[in-house]
Amino acid sequence: MVYDLAGFVREAMASVRDAILIGGLLAVVILFLFLREGRSTIIAAVTLP
């Protein structure tokens, strides 16, 4: 019996990618709410790891 885990790994990687994108977007929104200035928000967002 052979198990093919490629589909599971692809789905897991897609899930991680989506979580990173959503987390980054939420971080930028929170920064904007606190800083209330677009330029400062962009500078801070670019420096996020």
N, C-alpha and C positions, 0 to 999 in steps of 0.2 A: 504494500500500500504506500502510495506517495501522496504527500500533502503539499499543495501549492499555496503558499502564504503570500504570494505577490499581490493579490487583490487586497488582502487585509492590510499589508504594509502601505499600499498606495492610499487606501482610505485613511489610515492613521496619519500619514504625512499630509494629506489634504486637510484633515481636521486640525492638525498643529498649525499649518499655514493660516487657516481661517482664524484660529484663536489669536495668533500673533497680529494679524491685520486688524481684527476687531479691538484688541487690547491697545494697539498703537493709536487707532482712531479715537478711542475713548480717552486716552491720555492727552491727546491734542485738544480735544473738546474741553476737558477739565482744565488744562493749562489756559485755554482761551477764557474760560469763565473766571478764573482767578486773576489773570493778567489784564483782561479787557482791552488788549491791544494786539492787533494782528501781526505787526512786525516782531514784537517780543515773543509772541506765540510761535511764529515760524522759526525764529532763531533757536528757541528752546526745543522745538520739535526736531529740528535738524540735528541737534547735539544728543538726542536720545540714542542710546545704544540699540 
